[in-house]
Amino acid sequence: RIDALKEKIGMPATISTTFSGTAKTFQDSLANQGLLIAGAILTIYIVLGILYESFIHPLTILTGLPSAVLGALVALRLA
C-alpha cells in the first residue's frame, strides 16, 4: 500500500521509505514463520510418535486437525 501511495502522490525518487522499530521487527519475524511452523509440526509428530510408539498414528491425528479447526471455527461463528 505504501509503494502505491508513493506513486500516486508523485513522491520524488530521492526520498526513500523504510520500516523501522516495531514494524521492522514484525516483518523480520514473518520471514521465519514458515520454518517455525514446520518445526512445531515436526516436534508434535515426534512427541506423538513416542507416545503411540508408531509412525502412522501421529499422521492420522495430524491430518484430522485441519477439519477439527474448521469445525470449531464454524461452531464459534454460529454461536
PyMOL Python script that loads the backbone (N, CA, C, O; Angstrom):
from pymol import cmd

cmd.read_pdbstr("""\
ATOM      1  N   ARG A   1       0.815  -1.193   0.000  1.00  0.00           N
ATOM      2  CA  ARG A   1       0.000   0.000   0.000  1.00  0.00           C
ATOM      3  C   ARG A   1       0.855   1.251   0.000  1.00  0.00           C
ATOM      4  O   ARG A   1       0.507   2.243  -0.640  1.00  0.00           O
ATOM      5  N   ILE A   2       1.964   1.214   0.708  1.00  0.00           N
ATOM      6  CA  ILE A   2       2.788   2.406   0.811  1.00  0.00           C
ATOM      7  C   ILE A   2       3.422   2.731  -0.532  1.00  0.00           C
ATOM      8  O   ILE A   2       3.478   3.896  -0.927  1.00  0.00           O
ATOM      9  N   ASP A   3       3.903   1.707  -1.240  1.00  0.00           N
ATOM     10  CA  ASP A   3       4.515   1.953  -2.550  1.00  0.00           C
ATOM     11  C   ASP A   3       3.496   2.520  -3.532  1.00  0.00           C
ATOM     12  O   ASP A   3       3.820   3.413  -4.315  1.00  0.00           O
ATOM     13  N   ALA A   4       2.279   2.013  -3.496  1.00  0.00           N
ATOM     14  CA  ALA A   4       1.232   2.528  -4.381  1.00  0.00           C
ATOM     15  C   ALA A   4       0.908   3.976  -4.035  1.00  0.00           C
ATOM     16  O   ALA A   4       0.681   4.792  -4.927  1.00  0.00           O
ATOM     17  N   LEU A   5       0.887   4.293  -2.765  1.00  0.00           N
ATOM     18  CA  LEU A   5       0.602   5.658  -2.332  1.00  0.00           C
ATOM     19  C   LEU A   5       1.734   6.601  -2.739  1.00  0.00           C
ATOM     20  O   LEU A   5       1.483   7.745  -3.117  1.00  0.00           O
ATOM     21  N   LYS A   6       2.977   6.124  -2.663  1.00  0.00           N
ATOM     22  CA  LYS A   6       4.114   6.947  -3.096  1.00  0.00           C
ATOM     23  C   LYS A   6       3.989   7.299  -4.569  1.00  0.00           C
ATOM     24  O   LYS A   6       4.234   8.440  -4.961  1.00  0.00           O
ATOM     25  N   GLU A   7       3.609   6.329  -5.383  1.00  0.00           N
ATOM     26  CA  GLU A   7       3.455   6.589  -6.814  1.00  0.00           C
ATOM     27  C   GLU A   7       2.277   7.514  -7.083  1.00  0.00           C
ATOM     28  O   GLU A   7       2.330   8.347  -7.988  1.00  0.00           O
ATOM     29  N   LYS A   8       1.221   7.369  -6.301  1.00  0.00           N
ATOM     30  CA  LYS A   8       0.017   8.171  -6.515  1.00  0.00           C
ATOM     31  C   LYS A   8       0.274   9.647  -6.240  1.00  0.00           C
ATOM     32  O   LYS A   8      -0.200  10.510  -6.979  1.00  0.00           O
ATOM     33  N   ILE A   9       1.016   9.936  -5.186  1.00  0.00           N
ATOM     34  CA  ILE A   9       1.251  11.345  -4.852  1.00  0.00           C
ATOM     35  C   ILE A   9       2.465  11.917  -5.583  1.00  0.00           C
ATOM     36  O   ILE A   9       2.729  13.116  -5.499  1.00  0.00           O
ATOM     37  N   GLY A  10       3.199  11.071  -6.296  1.00  0.00           N
ATOM     38  CA  GLY A  10       4.339  11.536  -7.077  1.00  0.00           C
ATOM     39  C   GLY A  10       5.537  11.916  -6.225  1.00  0.00           C
ATOM     40  O   GLY A  10       6.166  12.948  -6.457  1.00  0.00           O
ATOM     41  N   MET A  11       5.853  11.094  -5.248  1.00  0.00           N
ATOM     42  CA  MET A  11       6.993  11.360  -4.373  1.00  0.00           C
ATOM     43  C   MET A  11       8.290  11.262  -5.174  1.00  0.00           C
ATOM     44  O   MET A  11       8.459  10.330  -5.961  1.00  0.00           O
ATOM     45  N   PRO A  12       9.207  12.212  -4.984  1.00  0.00           N
ATOM     46  CA  PRO A  12      10.471  12.179  -5.731  1.00  0.00           C
ATOM     47  C   PRO A  12      11.273  10.911  -5.437  1.00  0.00           C
ATOM     48  O   PRO A  12      11.166  10.341  -4.351  1.00  0.00           O
ATOM     49  N   ALA A  13      12.069  10.477  -6.400  1.00  0.00           N
ATOM     50  CA  ALA A  13      12.866   9.259  -6.252  1.00  0.00           C
ATOM     51  C   ALA A  13      13.983   9.426  -5.234  1.00  0.00           C
ATOM     52  O   ALA A  13      14.538   8.439  -4.750  1.00  0.00           O
ATOM     53  N   THR A  14      14.316  10.674  -4.905  1.00  0.00           N
ATOM     54  CA  THR A  14      15.390  10.918  -3.936  1.00  0.00           C
ATOM     55  C   THR A  14      14.952  10.640  -2.505  1.00  0.00           C
ATOM     56  O   THR A  14      15.792  10.538  -1.611  1.00  0.00           O
ATOM     57  N   ILE A  15      13.661  10.517  -2.279  1.00  0.00           N
ATOM     58  CA  ILE A  15      13.135  10.225  -0.943  1.00  0.00           C
ATOM     59  C   ILE A  15      12.819   8.737  -0.873  1.00  0.00           C
ATOM     60  O   ILE A  15      12.112   8.205  -1.729  1.00  0.00           O
ATOM     61  N   SER A  16      13.339   8.076   0.137  1.00  0.00           N
ATOM     62  CA  SER A  16      13.097   6.641   0.285  1.00  0.00           C
ATOM     63  C   SER A  16      12.346   6.370   1.588  1.00  0.00           C
ATOM     64  O   SER A  16      12.392   7.163   2.528  1.00  0.00           O
ATOM     65  N   THR A  17      11.664   5.245   1.619  1.00  0.00           N
ATOM     66  CA  THR A  17      10.917   4.854   2.816  1.00  0.00           C
ATOM     67  C   THR A  17      11.384   3.474   3.261  1.00  0.00           C
ATOM     68  O   THR A  17      11.658   2.600   2.439  1.00  0.00           O
ATOM     69  N   THR A  18      11.469   3.298   4.560  1.00  0.00           N
ATOM     70  CA  THR A  18      11.815   2.003   5.140  1.00  0.00           C
ATOM     71  C   THR A  18      11.032   1.816   6.426  1.00  0.00           C
ATOM     72  O   THR A  18      10.605   2.784   7.055  1.00  0.00           O
ATOM     73  N   PHE A  19      10.850   0.567   6.807  1.00  0.00           N
ATOM     74  CA  PHE A  19      10.225   0.270   8.081  1.00  0.00           C
ATOM     75  C   PHE A  19      11.290   0.312   9.166  1.00  0.00           C
ATOM     76  O   PHE A  19      12.448  -0.034   8.932  1.00  0.00           O
ATOM     77  N   SER A  20      10.885   0.738  10.351  1.00  0.00           N
ATOM     78  CA  SER A  20      11.823   0.752  11.473  1.00  0.00           C
ATOM     79  C   SER A  20      11.067   0.441  12.752  1.00  0.00           C
ATOM     80  O   SER A  20       9.837   0.469  12.784  1.00  0.00           O
ATOM     81  N   GLY A  21      11.807   0.149  13.791  1.00  0.00           N
ATOM     82  CA  GLY A  21      11.204  -0.108  15.092  1.00  0.00           C
ATOM     83  C   GLY A  21      10.404  -1.395  15.112  1.00  0.00           C
ATOM     84  O   GLY A  21      10.856  -2.437  14.636  1.00  0.00           O
ATOM     85  N   THR A  22       9.209  -1.304  15.670  1.00  0.00           N
ATOM     86  CA  THR A  22       8.352  -2.469  15.832  1.00  0.00           C
ATOM     87  C   THR A  22       7.916  -3.043  14.486  1.00  0.00           C
ATOM     88  O   THR A  22       7.820  -4.261  14.335  1.00  0.00           O
ATOM     89  N   ALA A  23       7.652  -2.175  13.510  1.00  0.00           N
ATOM     90  CA  ALA A  23       7.226  -2.652  12.192  1.00  0.00           C
ATOM     91  C   ALA A  23       8.329  -3.478  11.527  1.00  0.00           C
ATOM     92  O   ALA A  23       8.042  -4.490  10.888  1.00  0.00           O
ATOM     93  N   LYS A  24       9.583  -3.053  11.672  1.00  0.00           N
ATOM     94  CA  LYS A  24      10.696  -3.812  11.097  1.00  0.00           C
ATOM     95  C   LYS A  24      10.867  -5.146  11.820  1.00  0.00           C
ATOM     96  O   LYS A  24      11.117  -6.173  11.190  1.00  0.00           O
ATOM     97  N   THR A  25      10.734  -5.125  13.126  1.00  0.00           N
ATOM     98  CA  THR A  25      10.839  -6.365  13.897  1.00  0.00           C
ATOM     99  C   THR A  25       9.745  -7.339  13.488  1.00  0.00           C
ATOM    100  O   THR A  25       9.993  -8.539  13.369  1.00  0.00           O
ATOM    101  N   PHE A  26       8.527  -6.829  13.272  1.00  0.00           N
ATOM    102  CA  PHE A  26       7.414  -7.676  12.847  1.00  0.00           C
ATOM    103  C   PHE A  26       7.687  -8.283  11.477  1.00  0.00           C
ATOM    104  O   PHE A  26       7.441  -9.471  11.273  1.00  0.00           O
ATOM    105  N   GLN A  27       8.187  -7.495  10.545  1.00  0.00           N
ATOM    106  CA  GLN A  27       8.494  -8.022   9.212  1.00  0.00           C
ATOM    107  C   GLN A  27       9.602  -9.067   9.271  1.00  0.00           C
ATOM    108  O   GLN A  27       9.545 -10.074   8.565  1.00  0.00           O
ATOM    109  N   ASP A  28      10.604  -8.833  10.106  1.00  0.00           N
ATOM    110  CA  ASP A  28      11.684  -9.810  10.245  1.00  0.00           C
ATOM    111  C   ASP A  28      11.175 -11.120  10.835  1.00  0.00           C
ATOM    112  O   ASP A  28      11.631 -12.196  10.449  1.00  0.00           O
ATOM    113  N   SER A  29      10.237 -11.034  11.764  1.00  0.00           N
ATOM    114  CA  SER A  29       9.708 -12.257  12.375  1.00  0.00           C
ATOM    115  C   SER A  29       8.842 -13.040  11.390  1.00  0.00           C
ATOM    116  O   SER A  29       8.769 -14.266  11.481  1.00  0.00           O
ATOM    117  N   LEU A  30       8.189 -12.360  10.458  1.00  0.00           N
ATOM    118  CA  LEU A  30       7.374 -13.056   9.458  1.00  0.00           C
ATOM    119  C   LEU A  30       8.235 -13.890   8.513  1.00  0.00           C
ATOM    120  O   LEU A  30       7.761 -14.885   7.965  1.00  0.00           O
ATOM    121  N   ALA A  31       9.476 -13.501   8.319  1.00  0.00           N
ATOM    122  CA  ALA A  31      10.357 -14.251   7.420  1.00  0.00           C
ATOM    123  C   ALA A  31      10.643 -15.643   7.968  1.00  0.00           C
ATOM    124  O   ALA A  31      10.856 -16.574   7.191  1.00  0.00           O
ATOM    125  N   ASN A  32      10.653 -15.804   9.281  1.00  0.00           N
ATOM    126  CA  ASN A  32      10.963 -17.093   9.903  1.00  0.00           C
ATOM    127  C   ASN A  32       9.716 -17.894  10.280  1.00  0.00           C
ATOM    128  O   ASN A  32       9.834 -18.999  10.809  1.00  0.00           O
ATOM    129  N   GLN A  33       8.550 -17.364  10.022  1.00  0.00           N
ATOM    130  CA  GLN A  33       7.323 -18.003  10.482  1.00  0.00           C
ATOM    131  C   GLN A  33       7.124 -19.393   9.881  1.00  0.00           C
ATOM    132  O   GLN A  33       6.731 -20.310  10.602  1.00  0.00           O
ATOM    133  N   GLY A  34       7.378 -19.575   8.610  1.00  0.00           N
ATOM    134  CA  GLY A  34       7.205 -20.888   7.978  1.00  0.00           C
ATOM    135  C   GLY A  34       8.106 -21.945   8.590  1.00  0.00           C
ATOM    136  O   GLY A  34       7.683 -23.079   8.819  1.00  0.00           O
ATOM    137  N   LEU A  35       9.345 -21.569   8.851  1.00  0.00           N
ATOM    138  CA  LEU A  35      10.288 -22.500   9.474  1.00  0.00           C
ATOM    139  C   LEU A  35       9.840 -22.866  10.887  1.00  0.00           C
ATOM    140  O   LEU A  35       9.954 -24.021  11.296  1.00  0.00           O
ATOM    141  N   LEU A  36       9.335 -21.896  11.622  1.00  0.00           N
ATOM    142  CA  LEU A  36       8.872 -22.166  12.984  1.00  0.00           C
ATOM    143  C   LEU A  36       7.649 -23.082  12.997  1.00  0.00           C
ATOM    144  O   LEU A  36       7.546 -23.966  13.849  1.00  0.00           O
ATOM    145  N   ILE A  37       6.729 -22.878  12.063  1.00  0.00           N
ATOM    146  CA  ILE A  37       5.548 -23.735  11.989  1.00  0.00           C
ATOM    147  C   ILE A  37       5.955 -25.159  11.619  1.00  0.00           C
ATOM    148  O   ILE A  37       5.447 -26.120  12.198  1.00  0.00           O
ATOM    149  N   ALA A  38       6.865 -25.300  10.662  1.00  0.00           N
ATOM    150  CA  ALA A  38       7.342 -26.637  10.277  1.00  0.00           C
ATOM    151  C   ALA A  38       8.032 -27.322  11.451  1.00  0.00           C
ATOM    152  O   ALA A  38       7.846 -28.519  11.668  1.00  0.00           O
ATOM    153  N   GLY A  39       8.819 -26.580  12.201  1.00  0.00           N
ATOM    154  CA  GLY A  39       9.477 -27.140  13.377  1.00  0.00           C
ATOM    155  C   GLY A  39       8.490 -27.562  14.443  1.00  0.00           C
ATOM    156  O   GLY A  39       8.679 -28.585  15.101  1.00  0.00           O
ATOM    157  N   ALA A  40       7.427 -26.771  14.620  1.00  0.00           N
ATOM    158  CA  ALA A  40       6.407 -27.116  15.612  1.00  0.00           C
ATOM    159  C   ALA A  40       5.663 -28.384  15.214  1.00  0.00           C
ATOM    160  O   ALA A  40       5.406 -29.243  16.057  1.00  0.00           O
ATOM    161  N   ILE A  41       5.316 -28.509  13.931  1.00  0.00           N
ATOM    162  CA  ILE A  41       4.612 -29.708  13.468  1.00  0.00           C
ATOM    163  C   ILE A  41       5.507 -30.939  13.601  1.00  0.00           C
ATOM    164  O   ILE A  41       5.039 -32.007  13.996  1.00  0.00           O
ATOM    165  N   LEU A  42       6.785 -30.794  13.276  1.00  0.00           N
ATOM    166  CA  LEU A  42       7.724 -31.906  13.427  1.00  0.00           C
ATOM    167  C   LEU A  42       7.859 -32.314  14.893  1.00  0.00           C
ATOM    168  O   LEU A  42       7.902 -33.504  15.205  1.00  0.00           O
ATOM    169  N   THR A  43       7.927 -31.338  15.786  1.00  0.00           N
ATOM    170  CA  THR A  43       8.023 -31.632  17.219  1.00  0.00           C
ATOM    171  C   THR A  43       6.783 -32.360  17.711  1.00  0.00           C
ATOM    172  O   THR A  43       6.887 -33.322  18.472  1.00  0.00           O
ATOM    173  N   ILE A  44       5.609 -31.907  17.282  1.00  0.00           N
ATOM    174  CA  ILE A  44       4.363 -32.571  17.676  1.00  0.00           C
ATOM    175  C   ILE A  44       4.340 -34.000  17.147  1.00  0.00           C
ATOM    176  O   ILE A  44       3.931 -34.920  17.856  1.00  0.00           O
ATOM    177  N   TYR A  45       4.785 -34.190  15.887  1.00  0.00           N
ATOM    178  CA  TYR A  45       4.830 -35.533  15.305  1.00  0.00           C
ATOM    179  C   TYR A  45       5.750 -36.448  16.110  1.00  0.00           C
ATOM    180  O   TYR A  45       5.407 -37.600  16.374  1.00  0.00           O
ATOM    181  N   ILE A  46       6.910 -35.940  16.497  1.00  0.00           N
ATOM    182  CA  ILE A  46       7.862 -36.756  17.267  1.00  0.00           C
ATOM    183  C   ILE A  46       7.279 -37.130  18.622  1.00  0.00           C
ATOM    184  O   ILE A  46       7.386 -38.280  19.050  1.00  0.00           O
ATOM    185  N   VAL A  47       6.660 -36.157  19.304  1.00  0.00           N
ATOM    186  CA  VAL A  47       6.068 -36.446  20.621  1.00  0.00           C
ATOM    187  C   VAL A  47       4.946 -37.469  20.494  1.00  0.00           C
ATOM    188  O   VAL A  47       4.861 -38.400  21.296  1.00  0.00           O
ATOM    189  N   LEU A  48       4.080 -37.301  19.485  1.00  0.00           N
ATOM    190  CA  LEU A  48       3.003 -38.272  19.284  1.00  0.00           C
ATOM    191  C   LEU A  48       3.561 -39.639  18.901  1.00  0.00           C
ATOM    192  O   LEU A  48       3.030 -40.668  19.320  1.00  0.00           O
ATOM    193  N   GLY A  49       4.621 -39.653  18.113  1.00  0.00           N
ATOM    194  CA  GLY A  49       5.250 -40.921  17.747  1.00  0.00           C
ATOM    195  C   GLY A  49       5.800 -41.652  18.952  1.00  0.00           C
ATOM    196  O   GLY A  49       5.710 -42.877  19.036  1.00  0.00           O
ATOM    197  N   ILE A  50       6.370 -40.907  19.885  1.00  0.00           N
ATOM    198  CA  ILE A  50       6.877 -41.520  21.114  1.00  0.00           C
ATOM    199  C   ILE A  50       5.721 -42.036  21.966  1.00  0.00           C
ATOM    200  O   ILE A  50       5.793 -43.134  22.519  1.00  0.00           O
ATOM    201  N   LEU A  51       4.664 -41.246  22.070  1.00  0.00           N
ATOM    202  CA  LEU A  51       3.527 -41.651  22.905  1.00  0.00           C
ATOM    203  C   LEU A  51       2.817 -42.883  22.360  1.00  0.00           C
ATOM    204  O   LEU A  51       2.472 -43.792  23.116  1.00  0.00           O
ATOM    205  N   TYR A  52       2.598 -42.914  21.041  1.00  0.00           N
ATOM    206  CA  TYR A  52       1.851 -44.021  20.443  1.00  0.00           C
ATOM    207  C   TYR A  52       2.751 -45.147  19.944  1.00  0.00           C
ATOM    208  O   TYR A  52       2.251 -46.185  19.512  1.00  0.00           O
ATOM    209  N   GLU A  53       4.056 -44.962  19.995  1.00  0.00           N
ATOM    210  CA  GLU A  53       5.028 -45.956  19.545  1.00  0.00           C
ATOM    211  C   GLU A  53       4.722 -46.434  18.127  1.00  0.00           C
ATOM    212  O   GLU A  53       4.749 -47.630  17.839  1.00  0.00           O
ATOM    213  N   SER A  54       4.431 -45.479  17.257  1.00  0.00           N
ATOM    214  CA  SER A  54       4.070 -45.791  15.885  1.00  0.00           C
ATOM    215  C   SER A  54       4.424 -44.597  14.997  1.00  0.00           C
ATOM    216  O   SER A  54       4.469 -43.456  15.458  1.00  0.00           O
ATOM    217  N   PHE A  55       4.675 -44.881  13.712  1.00  0.00           N
ATOM    218  CA  PHE A  55       4.909 -43.799  12.767  1.00  0.00           C
ATOM    219  C   PHE A  55       3.617 -43.362  12.079  1.00  0.00           C
ATOM    220  O   PHE A  55       3.533 -42.237  11.587  1.00  0.00           O
ATOM    221  N   ILE A  56       2.618 -44.227  12.040  1.00  0.00           N
ATOM    222  CA  ILE A  56       1.382 -43.962  11.316  1.00  0.00           C
ATOM    223  C   ILE A  56       0.363 -43.202  12.164  1.00  0.00           C
ATOM    224  O   ILE A  56      -0.283 -42.281  11.664  1.00  0.00           O
ATOM    225  N   HIS A  57       0.211 -43.564  13.415  1.00  0.00           N
ATOM    226  CA  HIS A  57      -0.825 -42.944  14.249  1.00  0.00           C
ATOM    227  C   HIS A  57      -0.669 -41.429  14.389  1.00  0.00           C
ATOM    228  O   HIS A  57      -1.676 -40.722  14.355  1.00  0.00           O
ATOM    229  N   PRO A  58       0.533 -40.904  14.543  1.00  0.00           N
ATOM    230  CA  PRO A  58       0.648 -39.442  14.582  1.00  0.00           C
ATOM    231  C   PRO A  58       0.182 -38.777  13.289  1.00  0.00           C
ATOM    232  O   PRO A  58      -0.380 -37.682  13.322  1.00  0.00           O
ATOM    233  N   LEU A  59       0.414 -39.434  12.149  1.00  0.00           N
ATOM    234  CA  LEU A  59      -0.058 -38.870  10.880  1.00  0.00           C
ATOM    235  C   LEU A  59      -1.577 -38.818  10.821  1.00  0.00           C
ATOM    236  O   LEU A  59      -2.145 -37.840  10.334  1.00  0.00           O
ATOM    237  N   THR A  60      -2.242 -39.866  11.315  1.00  0.00           N
ATOM    238  CA  THR A  60      -3.707 -39.859  11.288  1.00  0.00           C
ATOM    239  C   THR A  60      -4.257 -38.773  12.201  1.00  0.00           C
ATOM    240  O   THR A  60      -5.272 -38.154  11.885  1.00  0.00           O
ATOM    241  N   ILE A  61      -3.608 -38.542  13.309  1.00  0.00           N
ATOM    242  CA  ILE A  61      -4.056 -37.491  14.224  1.00  0.00           C
ATOM    243  C   ILE A  61      -3.817 -36.116  13.613  1.00  0.00           C
ATOM    244  O   ILE A  61      -4.702 -35.261  13.645  1.00  0.00           O
ATOM    245  N   LEU A  62      -2.637 -35.898  13.062  1.00  0.00           N
ATOM    246  CA  LEU A  62      -2.310 -34.586  12.499  1.00  0.00           C
ATOM    247  C   LEU A  62      -3.131 -34.264  11.254  1.00  0.00           C
ATOM    248  O   LEU A  62      -3.426 -33.095  11.007  1.00  0.00           O
ATOM    249  N   THR A  63      -3.507 -35.274  10.461  1.00  0.00           N
ATOM    250  CA  THR A  63      -4.320 -34.992   9.277  1.00  0.00           C
ATOM    251  C   THR A  63      -5.764 -34.678   9.639  1.00  0.00           C
ATOM    252  O   THR A  63      -6.487 -34.094   8.833  1.00  0.00           O
ATOM    253  N   GLY A  64      -6.189 -35.053  10.823  1.00  0.00           N
ATOM    254  CA  GLY A  64      -7.544 -34.725  11.260  1.00  0.00           C
ATOM    255  C   GLY A  64      -7.677 -33.336  11.854  1.00  0.00           C
ATOM    256  O   GLY A  64      -8.792 -32.845  12.029  1.00  0.00           O
ATOM    257  N   LEU A  65      -6.573 -32.700  12.165  1.00  0.00           N
ATOM    258  CA  LEU A  65      -6.625 -31.389  12.808  1.00  0.00           C
ATOM    259  C   LEU A  65      -7.209 -30.275  11.937  1.00  0.00           C
ATOM    260  O   LEU A  65      -7.979 -29.468  12.458  1.00  0.00           O
ATOM    261  N   PRO A  66      -6.890 -30.184  10.649  1.00  0.00           N
ATOM    262  CA  PRO A  66      -7.478 -29.093   9.861  1.00  0.00           C
ATOM    263  C   PRO A  66      -9.005 -29.111   9.841  1.00  0.00           C
ATOM    264  O   PRO A  66      -9.635 -28.059   9.952  1.00  0.00           O
ATOM    265  N   SER A  67      -9.604 -30.290   9.702  1.00  0.00           N
ATOM    266  CA  SER A  67     -11.069 -30.346   9.704  1.00  0.00           C
ATOM    267  C   SER A  67     -11.623 -30.039  11.091  1.00  0.00           C
ATOM    268  O   SER A  67     -12.713 -29.480  11.205  1.00  0.00           O
ATOM    269  N   ALA A  68     -10.892 -30.396  12.149  1.00  0.00           N
ATOM    270  CA  ALA A  68     -11.331 -30.070  13.504  1.00  0.00           C
ATOM    271  C   ALA A  68     -11.302 -28.562  13.732  1.00  0.00           C
ATOM    272  O   ALA A  68     -12.210 -28.006  14.350  1.00  0.00           O
ATOM    273  N   VAL A  69     -10.266 -27.904  13.235  1.00  0.00           N
ATOM    274  CA  VAL A  69     -10.173 -26.447  13.369  1.00  0.00           C
ATOM    275  C   VAL A  69     -11.292 -25.777  12.585  1.00  0.00           C
ATOM    276  O   VAL A  69     -11.906 -24.826  13.068  1.00  0.00           O
ATOM    277  N   LEU A  70     -11.558 -26.264  11.385  1.00  0.00           N
ATOM    278  CA  LEU A  70     -12.641 -25.702  10.578  1.00  0.00           C
ATOM    279  C   LEU A  70     -13.983 -25.871  11.282  1.00  0.00           C
ATOM    280  O   LEU A  70     -14.786 -24.939  11.318  1.00  0.00           O
ATOM    281  N   GLY A  71     -14.227 -27.041  11.837  1.00  0.00           N
ATOM    282  CA  GLY A  71     -15.468 -27.268  12.574  1.00  0.00           C
ATOM    283  C   GLY A  71     -15.584 -26.370  13.788  1.00  0.00           C
ATOM    284  O   GLY A  71     -16.671 -25.875  14.087  1.00  0.00           O
ATOM    285  N   ALA A  72     -14.485 -26.151  14.493  1.00  0.00           N
ATOM    286  CA  ALA A  72     -14.507 -25.267  15.656  1.00  0.00           C
ATOM    287  C   ALA A  72     -14.804 -23.828  15.245  1.00  0.00           C
ATOM    288  O   ALA A  72     -15.547 -23.128  15.932  1.00  0.00           O
ATOM    289  N   LEU A  73     -14.230 -23.387  14.134  1.00  0.00           N
ATOM    290  CA  LEU A  73     -14.494 -22.026  13.669  1.00  0.00           C
ATOM    291  C   LEU A  73     -15.946 -21.846  13.242  1.00  0.00           C
ATOM    292  O   LEU A  73     -16.548 -20.806  13.507  1.00  0.00           O
ATOM    293  N   VAL A  74     -16.507 -22.853  12.585  1.00  0.00           N
ATOM    294  CA  VAL A  74     -17.920 -22.790  12.193  1.00  0.00           C
ATOM    295  C   VAL A  74     -18.806 -22.754  13.434  1.00  0.00           C
ATOM    296  O   VAL A  74     -19.773 -21.993  13.485  1.00  0.00           O
ATOM    297  N   ALA A  75     -18.484 -23.569  14.431  1.00  0.00           N
ATOM    298  CA  ALA A  75     -19.267 -23.580  15.667  1.00  0.00           C
ATOM    299  C   ALA A  75     -19.187 -22.234  16.379  1.00  0.00           C
ATOM    300  O   ALA A  75     -20.188 -21.757  16.912  1.00  0.00           O
ATOM    301  N   LEU A  76     -18.016 -21.625  16.393  1.00  0.00           N
ATOM    302  CA  LEU A  76     -17.886 -20.307  17.015  1.00  0.00           C
ATOM    303  C   LEU A  76     -18.658 -19.250  16.239  1.00  0.00           C
ATOM    304  O   LEU A  76     -19.230 -18.335  16.831  1.00  0.00           O
ATOM    305  N   ARG A  77     -18.674 -19.375  14.933  1.00  0.00           N
ATOM    306  CA  ARG A  77     -19.403 -18.413  14.100  1.00  0.00           C
ATOM    307  C   ARG A  77     -20.910 -18.530  14.320  1.00  0.00           C
ATOM    308  O   ARG A  77     -21.620 -17.525  14.308  1.00  0.00           O
ATOM    309  N   LEU A  78     -21.399 -19.757  14.521  1.00  0.00           N
ATOM    310  CA  LEU A  78     -22.829 -19.970  14.733  1.00  0.00           C
ATOM    311  C   LEU A  78     -23.276 -19.542  16.127  1.00  0.00           C
ATOM    312  O   LEU A  78     -24.441 -19.196  16.327  1.00  0.00           O
ATOM    313  N   ALA A  79     -22.362 -19.562  17.087  1.00  0.00           N
ATOM    314  CA  ALA A  79     -22.722 -19.240  18.477  1.00  0.00           C
ATOM    315  C   ALA A  79     -22.965 -17.768  18.683  1.00  0.00           C
ATOM    316  O   ALA A  79     -23.276 -17.344  19.796  1.00  0.00           O
TER     317      ALA A  79
END
""", "prot")
cmd.dss("prot")
cmd.show_as("cartoon", "prot")
cmd.util.cbc("prot")
cmd.orient("prot")
